[in-house]
Amino acid sequence: MAKCLVLTGFGINCENETLSALKLAGAKHAEIVHISEIISGEKRLKDYQFILFPGGFLDGDDLGSAKVQVNRFRHSFVARIKKKLADELLEFVEKDKLVLGICNGFQFMVKLGLLPGFNNDGFHQTATLTFNDSNRFEDRWVYLKVNPESPCVFTKGIEKLYLPVRHGEGKFVTSKSTLSQIKKFNLYALQYSDEDNLPTMEYPLNPNGSMFSIAGLTDKTGRLFGLMPHPEAFIFKTNHPNWTRELIEEPDGLKIFKNAINYLK
């Protein structure tokens, strides 16, 4: 049975909601692990099949969102095995395993170089997530178009989503050449859209001004996925702002976690 690791520590604050989402999706072996347990060697990434980097405010967003966590992974050695934490993570992602980064976790994956990750040269950052065009913290619900051509494991069989965002640094930015590669390989799994499921750059439908309306990215394998919206915040029908007025068959956020667990099965 697959084991799932939900990382916590140093400002991550959505670990409990993320764990609840996993359990509702059918995960039998899921636990919250503090990053200090990984660095000390008490817990090993290789013993898990699914790693989740939840949302929060890692290290107070000092140096920019998730940047301190990136430095922690690049420079911290795992005790007793004399291996950098980043190398341990690289070995993990090279196997048939899953990684999900939500909001702050997405920022971490992009800045570490896990996403879009098409250079095959380890961790090489080719994009970033920076301050919203509105120059304010955005806390709202957004429509999301799912790219049907994306290899993303997490979004298979889903046409569109409605999820909340809550971030101050959610604007996806990259070079023209990198964006061209993202488009070529359909690595943009999610785009901010309107009610008709059409991608948009219009504020506040696109709450941050992300290039190409990108709200979520995957890698070529489809096993690594990061998104700015919070799927763990819509796992019960009553999470929806209009739950008393709309017929909700299944919470959109839960669909993402179910896809992941079904893949592992």
WOTA-V186545 format. One record per run of one state. SS is the DSSP state (h for helix, s for strand, l for the rest). FROM is the first residue (numbers start at 1). TO is the last residue. Records with the same first field share a line. If there is no record, write none. Layout:
SS: FROM-TO / FROM-TO
//
This chain:
l: 1-2 / 9-11 / 13-14 / 25-28 / 40-44 / 48-49 / 54-55 / 57-57 / 62-66 / 76-76 / 79-82 / 94-97 / 103-103 / 113-126 / 131-137 / 147-152 / 156-159 / 168-170 / 175-175 / 185-187 / 194-198 / 200-210 / 219-223 / 228-229 / 234-236 / 240-251 / 265-265
s: 3-8 / 12-12 / 29-34 / 50-53 / 56-56 / 77-78 / 83-84 / 98-102 / 127-130 / 138-146 / 160-167 / 171-174 / 188-193 / 199-199 / 214-218 / 224-227 / 230-230
h: 15-24 / 35-39 / 45-47 / 58-61 / 67-75 / 85-93 / 104-112 / 153-155 / 176-184 / 211-213 / 231-233 / 237-239 / 252-264
//
